Amino acid sequence: MTSSSVTVATGFLRSPSILKSQNPSFLFARQRIPLKKSSVRPISASTSELPENVQSFWKWLGDQGVVSGKSAAEPAAVTEGLGLVARRDIGRNEVVLEVPKRLWISPETAAASKVGALCGGLKPWVSVALFLIREKYDEDSAWRVYLDVLPESTDSTIFWSEEELAELKGTQLLSTTLGVKEYLENEFSKLEQEILQPNKDMFPSGITLDDFIWAFGILRSRAFSRLRGQELVLVPLADLINHNPAITTEDYAYEIKGAGLFSRDLLFSLKSPVYVKAGGQVYIQYDVNKSNAELALDYGFVESNPNRNSYTLTIEIPESDPFYGDKLDIAETNGMAETGYFDIVEGQSLPAGMLQYIRLVALGGSDAFLLESIFSNTIWGHLELPVSRPNEELICRVVRDACKSALSGFATTIEEDEKFLEGELDPRMELALKARIGEKKVLQQIDNIFKDRELELDVLEYYQERRLKDLGLVGEQGEIIFWE
């Protein structure tokens, strides 16, 4: 069997699953994009020092009965840009704020609005995006004060220029970003043909692709999901909450609950996962499972935690494989598919099932007997251990070649990038450098794992030896046992 039997892709990896999904809870897990850092001390909304739009927003919330002099937290200028600062000491798991459903923006809100009649066949998030854009250009919008505190862009890579994106050359982050932008272009083209052109009178200001990307970025950065009965929700004020990597759990940070024993109204309730002293910023954990590449795409920042650095290897059973059907059946029986996506994290072992899957894909020649039906119930267990030297040698070579190919796509080394980081940098350039370093470190780690494995090829125990031992034909030292 030749190495062409194993396809290891190193480019656009996560986005296909994102782009094919129409489930808003997958597209819009809780995400918030912090603004650029500054040295500003916390300035609360109850003072006159905040921008007028934030003061107007706070007053509007008061008029709506959401906040008062007894509120536990309020908007403030913080190092991330805008955030929520405690007005008094806040206990662990104590409610910070509650926002009634009438102030949420959701697909239900869009359906009840002026664009509602146009939203019937749209994806939920597209209908909300259309609503946001329509309201943004309506000076008399009931949501004016909220819309005025939303940023025009963030440091998310979907807002980067071509020159800035060039700094991500070689990364999966770049491939994913370009894939998302292509997806947005396709979605906007459909929206333009099916909704915007036939209903120009509804959108007198016109809607551009940039408007659509802005709305997507707002939803991706600020929407809450995974809530009881709610797929996708923007919650004014609650969406100012910032992320803190020191908080290691996202459990119980927010929930939807009833407004009272005899009320049918719902409240969005935000809690502080940790004790916060008066004057301190209230934080939550956005998502403990996201990689740095995902953080960069979603929020516009990365963490120094090496467990956030990851690289996804894509391993495929090619249709040209003479054993394609047999291999696919085995893969599907064991919870896999024609293509396997494996996230390798810096400092961690290879993900479960990866070696089994790639050994299956590489299986051929004298090892093909394992694909026979007699082994159908046991082959996955056999694949947990090396099958044969040619099979193990092949997977080592293919994975290492893929790693070397991916590393050759970078214009700089890790050492050069780390040297660049020592200087004064624009936030986006700093992010690009850290993303490059993280992906290269994981690629080197993968290469080293399989390099070490190559050095062990002569001492590994393969299927035939294990089988002979099971039959009592070979001793523990590999000697042949004879009977008189």
C-alpha positions as CSV (number, residue, x, y, z in Angstrom):
1,M,0.0,0.0,0.0
2,T,1.3,3.5,-0.9
3,S,1.3,6.6,1.2
4,S,-1.5,7.9,-0.9
5,S,-3.8,5.7,1.0
6,V,-3.6,8.1,3.9
7,T,-4.6,11.7,3.4
8,V,-3.6,14.1,6.2
9,A,-4.9,17.6,5.5
10,T,-3.4,20.5,7.3
11,G,-5.5,23.4,6.3
12,F,-9.2,24.3,6.7
13,L,-10.2,21.9,9.4
14,R,-12.8,23.1,11.9
15,S,-14.8,25.4,9.6
16,P,-16.5,22.7,7.5
17,S,-18.4,21.5,10.5
18,I,-19.2,25.0,11.5
19,L,-20.3,26.0,8.0
20,K,-22.5,22.9,7.4
21,S,-24.2,23.3,10.7
22,Q,-27.4,25.3,10.9
23,N,-27.7,25.0,14.6
24,P,-27.2,28.4,16.2
25,S,-26.1,26.9,19.5
26,F,-23.1,25.5,17.6
27,L,-22.4,28.7,15.7
28,F,-22.9,31.0,18.6
29,A,-21.7,29.4,21.8
30,R,-21.3,32.2,24.4
31,Q,-18.7,34.5,23.1
32,R,-17.6,38.1,23.9
33,I,-14.9,40.1,22.2
34,P,-13.0,42.3,24.6
35,L,-12.1,45.7,23.3
36,K,-8.5,46.8,23.0
37,K,-6.6,47.1,26.3
38,S,-5.9,50.5,27.8
39,S,-4.6,51.9,31.1
40,V,-7.9,53.4,32.0
41,R,-8.9,53.1,35.7
42,P,-12.4,51.7,36.3
43,I,-15.0,54.5,35.6
44,S,-18.5,53.6,36.6
45,A,-21.7,54.4,34.7
46,S,-23.0,56.4,37.7
47,T,-20.4,59.1,37.0
48,S,-20.3,61.6,34.2
49,E,-16.9,60.4,33.0
50,L,-18.2,57.6,30.7
51,P,-19.1,58.4,27.1
52,E,-22.5,59.8,26.6
53,N,-23.8,56.7,24.8
54,V,-22.9,54.5,27.8
55,Q,-24.6,56.9,30.2
56,S,-27.7,56.9,27.9
57,F,-27.7,53.1,27.9
58,W,-27.5,53.0,31.7
59,K,-30.4,55.5,32.0
60,W,-32.5,53.5,29.5
61,L,-31.9,50.3,31.6
62,G,-33.1,52.3,34.7
63,D,-36.2,53.5,32.8
64,Q,-36.9,49.9,31.9
65,G,-36.7,48.8,35.6
66,V,-33.6,46.6,35.0
67,V,-31.2,48.6,37.1
68,S,-31.5,50.9,40.1
69,G,-29.4,52.3,42.9
70,K,-29.4,48.8,44.5
71,S,-27.9,47.1,41.4
72,A,-24.9,44.9,42.2
73,A,-22.8,46.0,39.1
74,E,-22.8,48.6,36.4
75,P,-21.0,49.3,33.1
76,A,-17.5,50.8,33.5
77,A,-14.4,51.6,31.5
78,V,-11.9,48.8,32.2
79,T,-8.6,47.5,30.8
80,E,-10.6,45.4,28.2
81,G,-12.7,48.4,27.1
82,L,-16.1,48.2,28.6
83,G,-17.0,45.7,31.4
84,L,-19.1,45.2,34.5
85,V,-17.8,46.5,37.8
86,A,-19.1,45.6,41.2
87,R,-20.9,48.5,43.1
88,R,-20.6,46.5,46.3
89,D,-19.1,43.2,47.4
90,I,-20.6,40.3,45.4
91,G,-20.5,36.8,46.8
92,R,-19.7,33.6,44.9
93,N,-22.7,32.5,42.8
94,E,-24.6,35.6,43.7
95,V,-26.9,37.2,41.1
96,V,-25.2,40.2,39.5
97,L,-28.1,41.2,37.2
98,E,-31.4,40.1,35.8
99,V,-32.8,41.1,32.4
100,P,-36.4,40.4,31.4
101,K,-37.3,38.7,28.2
102,R,-38.8,41.8,26.7
103,L,-35.3,43.3,26.4
104,W,-33.7,40.2,24.8
105,I,-33.0,40.1,21.1
106,S,-33.6,36.7,19.6
107,P,-35.1,35.1,16.5
108,E,-38.5,35.6,18.2
109,T,-37.7,39.4,18.4
110,A,-36.9,39.4,14.7
111,A,-40.1,37.5,13.8
112,A,-42.2,40.1,15.7
113,S,-40.4,43.1,14.0
114,K,-40.8,45.0,10.8
115,V,-38.6,42.4,9.0
116,G,-40.5,39.5,10.6
117,A,-42.5,38.7,7.4
118,L,-39.2,38.2,5.6
119,C,-37.6,35.9,8.1
120,G,-39.7,32.8,7.6
121,G,-37.2,30.7,5.6
122,L,-34.0,32.2,7.1
123,K,-31.6,30.5,9.5
124,P,-32.3,31.9,13.0
125,W,-29.0,33.8,13.2
126,V,-29.5,35.3,9.8
127,S,-32.9,36.6,10.8
128,V,-31.4,38.2,13.9
129,A,-28.5,39.7,11.8
130,L,-31.1,41.2,9.4
131,F,-33.0,42.6,12.4
132,L,-29.8,44.2,13.9
133,I,-28.8,45.8,10.6
134,R,-32.3,47.2,9.9
135,E,-32.5,48.6,13.5
136,K,-29.0,50.0,13.2
137,Y,-30.0,52.3,10.4
138,D,-33.3,53.3,11.9
139,E,-32.7,56.5,13.9
140,D,-36.0,56.0,15.7
141,S,-35.3,52.4,16.6
142,A,-36.5,51.3,20.1
143,W,-33.1,49.7,20.4
144,R,-31.2,52.8,19.6
145,V,-29.4,53.2,23.0
146,Y,-28.3,49.6,23.0
147,L,-27.1,49.6,19.4
148,D,-25.1,52.8,20.1
149,V,-22.9,50.9,22.6
150,L,-22.1,48.0,20.2
151,P,-18.6,48.2,18.6
152,E,-18.2,48.8,14.9
153,S,-15.6,46.0,14.8
154,T,-13.4,44.0,17.1
155,D,-10.0,42.3,17.0
156,S,-11.7,39.0,15.8
157,T,-9.8,37.8,12.7
158,I,-13.0,38.2,10.6
159,F,-12.4,42.0,10.8
160,W,-8.7,41.9,9.8
161,S,-7.4,43.5,6.6
162,E,-5.6,41.4,4.0
163,E,-2.3,42.8,5.2
164,E,-3.1,41.8,8.8
165,L,-4.3,38.3,7.7
166,A,-1.0,37.9,5.8
167,E,0.7,37.7,9.3
168,L,-1.3,34.4,9.9
169,K,0.2,32.7,6.8
170,G,0.6,29.0,7.4
171,T,-1.9,28.8,10.3
172,Q,-5.2,26.9,10.5
173,L,-6.6,30.1,12.0
174,L,-6.1,31.8,8.7
175,S,-7.7,28.9,6.8
176,T,-10.7,28.9,9.2
177,T,-11.0,32.7,9.0
178,L,-11.1,32.7,5.2
179,G,-13.5,29.8,5.3
180,V,-15.9,31.7,7.6
181,K,-15.6,34.8,5.4
182,E,-16.4,32.8,2.3
183,Y,-19.4,31.3,4.1
184,L,-20.6,34.8,5.0
185,E,-20.3,35.9,1.4
186,N,-22.4,33.0,0.2
187,E,-25.0,33.6,2.9
188,F,-25.2,37.3,2.1
189,S,-25.5,36.6,-1.7
190,K,-28.5,34.4,-1.0
191,L,-30.0,37.0,1.3
192,E,-29.4,39.7,-1.3
193,Q,-31.1,37.7,-4.0
194,E,-34.0,36.3,-2.0
195,I,-34.8,39.1,0.5
196,L,-33.0,42.4,0.0
197,Q,-33.4,43.0,-3.8
198,P,-37.2,42.1,-3.8
199,N,-37.8,44.3,-0.7
200,K,-35.6,47.4,-1.3
201,D,-38.3,49.6,0.2
202,M,-37.8,47.9,3.6
203,F,-34.1,48.8,3.5
204,P,-33.8,52.4,2.2
205,S,-30.2,52.7,3.3
206,G,-29.2,49.5,1.6
207,I,-27.3,46.6,3.2
208,T,-23.7,45.7,2.4
209,L,-21.6,42.6,3.0
210,D,-19.7,44.6,5.6
211,D,-23.0,45.2,7.4
212,F,-23.6,41.5,7.4
213,I,-20.2,40.7,8.7
214,W,-20.6,43.2,11.4
215,A,-23.9,41.6,12.5
216,F,-22.3,38.2,12.4
217,G,-19.4,39.5,14.5
218,I,-21.8,41.0,17.1
219,L,-23.7,37.8,17.4
220,R,-20.6,35.6,17.5
221,S,-19.1,37.8,20.2
222,R,-22.1,38.6,22.4
223,A,-24.8,36.0,22.0
224,F,-25.7,33.6,24.7
225,S,-26.8,30.1,23.8
226,R,-27.4,26.7,25.4
227,L,-30.2,28.3,27.4
228,R,-33.5,26.6,28.4
229,G,-35.8,27.0,25.4
230,Q,-33.6,29.7,23.8
231,E,-31.2,29.0,20.9
232,L,-29.7,32.4,20.4
233,V,-30.1,35.5,22.6
234,L,-28.5,38.9,22.9
235,V,-29.0,40.3,26.4
236,P,-28.2,44.0,26.8
237,L,-26.0,44.8,29.8
238,A,-25.2,41.1,30.4
239,D,-23.2,41.0,27.2
240,L,-20.7,43.5,28.7
241,I,-19.3,40.7,30.9
242,N,-15.7,40.0,30.2
243,H,-13.6,36.8,30.3
244,N,-11.0,35.9,32.8
245,P,-8.8,32.8,32.3
246,A,-8.3,32.5,36.0
247,I,-12.0,31.3,36.2
248,T,-11.8,27.7,35.2
249,T,-15.5,26.8,35.2
250,E,-18.4,28.1,33.1
251,D,-21.0,26.3,35.1
252,Y,-23.9,28.2,36.6
253,A,-22.7,31.6,35.3
254,Y,-26.1,32.3,33.7
255,E,-29.5,30.8,33.4
256,I,-33.1,31.6,32.3
257,K,-35.6,31.4,35.1
258,G,-39.2,32.5,35.8
259,A,-39.8,36.0,37.1
260,G,-41.9,34.9,39.9
261,L,-44.3,32.2,41.2
262,F,-47.3,33.6,39.4
263,S,-45.5,35.2,36.4
264,R,-45.0,33.8,33.0
265,D,-42.3,36.3,32.2
266,L,-38.7,35.0,32.0
267,L,-35.5,36.5,33.3
268,F,-31.9,36.1,32.1
269,S,-29.9,35.8,35.4
270,L,-26.2,36.4,35.4
271,K,-24.2,35.2,38.4
272,S,-20.6,35.8,39.5
273,P,-18.7,32.5,39.7
274,V,-16.3,34.0,42.3
275,Y,-16.3,36.6,45.1
276,V,-15.8,40.1,43.8
277,K,-14.9,43.0,46.0
278,A,-16.6,46.4,45.5
279,G,-14.9,48.2,42.6
280,G,-13.5,45.0,41.1
281,Q,-14.5,43.8,37.7
282,V,-17.0,40.9,37.4
283,Y,-15.8,38.1,35.1
284,I,-17.0,34.8,33.8
285,Q,-15.3,32.0,31.8
286,Y,-16.4,32.1,28.2
287,D,-15.5,28.5,27.2
288,V,-13.0,26.2,28.8
289,N,-12.7,24.0,25.7
290,K,-11.8,26.5,23.0
291,S,-8.4,26.5,21.4
292,N,-6.4,29.7,21.0
293,A,-7.3,29.7,17.3
294,E,-10.9,29.6,18.2
295,L,-10.5,32.4,20.8
296,A,-8.8,34.5,18.2
297,L,-11.6,34.0,15.7
298,D,-14.4,34.4,18.1
299,Y,-13.1,37.1,20.6
300,G,-10.0,38.6,19.1
301,F,-7.6,37.4,21.9
302,V,-5.5,34.4,22.8
303,E,-4.4,33.0,26.2
304,S,-0.9,32.1,27.4
305,N,-2.2,28.8,28.6
306,P,-0.4,26.1,26.5
307,N,-3.5,23.9,26.8
308,R,-5.2,26.4,24.5
309,N,-2.7,25.7,21.7
310,S,-3.9,22.9,19.4
311,Y,-3.7,21.7,15.9
312,T,-6.2,19.5,14.1
313,L,-5.1,16.6,11.9
314,T,-7.6,15.5,9.3
315,I,-7.3,11.8,8.3
316,E,-9.4,10.5,5.5
317,I,-10.3,7.1,4.0
318,P,-9.9,7.8,0.3
319,E,-12.6,6.5,-2.1
320,S,-9.8,5.2,-4.3
321,D,-8.8,2.7,-1.6
322,P,-9.6,-0.8,-2.8
323,F,-10.8,-1.6,0.8
324,Y,-12.8,1.7,1.1
325,G,-16.1,0.0,1.9
326,D,-14.7,-2.3,4.5
327,K,-12.8,0.4,6.2
328,L,-15.7,2.7,6.2
329,D,-17.9,0.1,7.8
330,I,-15.4,-0.5,10.5
331,A,-15.0,3.2,11.1
332,E,-18.7,3.8,11.4
333,T,-19.2,0.8,13.6
334,N,-16.8,2.4,16.0
335,G,-18.2,5.8,16.0
336,M,-16.0,7.3,13.3
337,A,-16.6,8.3,9.7
338,E,-15.0,8.6,6.3
339,T,-13.0,11.6,7.7
340,G,-11.5,11.8,11.2
341,Y,-10.7,15.1,12.9
342,F,-8.2,14.9,15.7
343,D,-7.3,17.8,17.9
344,I,-3.8,17.5,19.3
345,V,-3.2,19.8,22.3
346,E,0.2,21.1,23.4
347,G,1.6,19.0,26.2
348,Q,-1.0,16.3,26.0
349,S,-1.0,12.8,24.5
350,L,-2.6,12.0,21.2
351,P,-6.4,12.0,21.2
352,A,-8.3,8.7,21.8
353,G,-8.9,6.7,18.7
354,M,-6.4,8.6,16.5
355,L,-3.8,5.8,16.2
356,Q,-6.5,3.2,15.7
357,Y,-8.1,5.2,12.9
358,I,-4.9,6.0,11.0
359,R,-3.8,2.3,11.3
360,L,-7.1,1.4,9.8
361,V,-6.7,3.9,7.0
362,A,-3.2,2.6,6.2
363,L,-4.1,-1.0,6.4
364,G,-3.3,-3.0,3.2
365,G,-1.0,-5.6,1.6
366,S,-0.4,-8.7,3.8
367,D,-2.3,-6.9,6.7
368,A,-5.6,-6.7,4.7
369,F,-6.8,-10.1,6.1
370,L,-7.8,-8.1,9.3
371,L,-10.5,-6.5,7.2
372,E,-12.3,-9.8,6.7
373,S,-15.7,-10.3,8.4
374,I,-14.3,-12.8,10.9
375,F,-12.5,-9.9,12.5
376,S,-15.3,-7.4,12.4
377,N,-16.0,-7.6,16.2
378,T,-12.3,-7.5,17.2
379,I,-10.4,-5.4,14.7
380,W,-10.8,-2.1,16.6
381,G,-9.2,-3.7,19.6
382,H,-6.4,-5.1,17.4
383,L,-5.8,-1.6,16.1
384,E,-5.0,-0.2,19.5
385,L,-1.6,-1.8,19.2
386,P,0.8,-1.9,16.2
387,V,-0.4,-4.1,13.3
388,S,2.9,-4.6,11.4
389,R,6.1,-2.8,10.8
390,P,5.1,-1.7,7.3
391,N,1.8,-0.3,8.6
392,E,3.4,1.5,11.6
393,E,6.3,2.8,9.4
394,L,3.7,4.2,6.9
395,I,1.7,6.1,9.5
396,C,4.9,7.6,11.0
397,R,6.1,8.7,7.6
398,V,2.8,10.2,6.5
399,V,2.1,12.1,9.7
400,R,5.7,13.4,9.8
401,D,5.6,14.5,6.2
402,A,2.3,16.3,6.9
403,C,3.9,18.1,9.9
404,K,6.9,19.1,7.8
405,S,4.7,20.3,5.0
406,A,2.6,22.4,7.4
407,L,5.7,23.9,9.1
408,S,7.2,24.8,5.7
409,G,4.1,27.1,5.2
410,F,5.4,29.5,7.9
411,A,7.7,32.2,6.9
412,T,9.3,32.4,10.4
413,T,10.6,30.1,13.1
414,I,9.3,29.9,16.6
415,E,12.5,31.6,17.8
416,E,12.0,34.5,15.4
417,D,8.4,35.0,16.4
418,E,9.3,34.9,20.1
419,K,11.9,37.6,19.4
420,F,9.3,39.8,17.6
421,L,7.1,39.5,20.7
422,E,9.6,41.3,22.8
423,G,8.9,44.6,21.0
424,E,6.0,47.0,21.1
425,L,3.2,45.5,19.0
426,D,-0.2,46.3,17.7
427,P,-2.7,43.9,19.4
428,R,-3.5,42.1,16.2
429,M,0.2,41.6,15.4
430,E,0.7,40.2,18.9
431,L,-2.2,37.9,18.4
432,A,-0.8,36.7,15.1
433,L,2.6,36.0,16.5
434,K,1.1,34.0,19.5
435,A,-1.2,32.0,17.1
436,R,1.8,31.2,14.9
437,I,3.9,30.1,17.8
438,G,1.2,28.0,19.3
439,E,0.4,26.1,16.1
440,K,4.1,25.5,15.3
441,K,4.8,24.2,18.8
442,V,2.0,21.6,18.5
443,L,3.2,20.6,15.0
444,Q,6.7,20.1,16.3
445,Q,5.2,18.0,19.2
446,I,3.3,15.8,16.8
447,D,6.4,15.3,14.6
448,N,8.5,14.4,17.7
449,I,5.9,11.8,18.8
450,F,6.1,10.0,15.5
451,K,9.9,10.5,15.2
452,D,10.3,8.7,18.5
453,R,7.9,6.0,17.3
454,E,10.1,5.5,14.2
455,L,13.0,4.8,16.4
456,E,11.0,2.1,18.2
457,L,9.9,0.2,15.0
458,D,12.5,-2.6,15.5
459,V,11.4,-3.3,19.1
460,L,7.6,-2.9,18.9
461,E,5.5,-6.0,19.1
462,Y,3.2,-6.5,16.2
463,Y,-0.1,-8.4,15.6
464,Q,1.5,-11.7,14.3
465,E,3.8,-11.9,17.3
466,R,1.0,-11.2,19.7
467,R,-1.1,-13.9,18.0
468,L,1.6,-16.5,18.2
469,K,2.1,-15.8,21.9
470,D,-1.6,-16.2,22.5
471,L,-1.4,-19.6,20.8
472,G,1.6,-20.6,22.9
473,L,3.9,-20.9,19.8
474,V,6.2,-18.1,20.8
475,G,7.8,-17.4,24.2
476,E,7.8,-14.0,26.0
477,Q,11.3,-13.3,24.6
478,G,10.1,-14.1,21.0
479,E,11.7,-17.6,20.9
480,I,9.9,-20.3,19.0
481,I,8.5,-23.1,21.2
482,F,8.9,-26.7,20.0
483,W,7.1,-29.8,21.2
484,E,8.7,-33.3,21.2
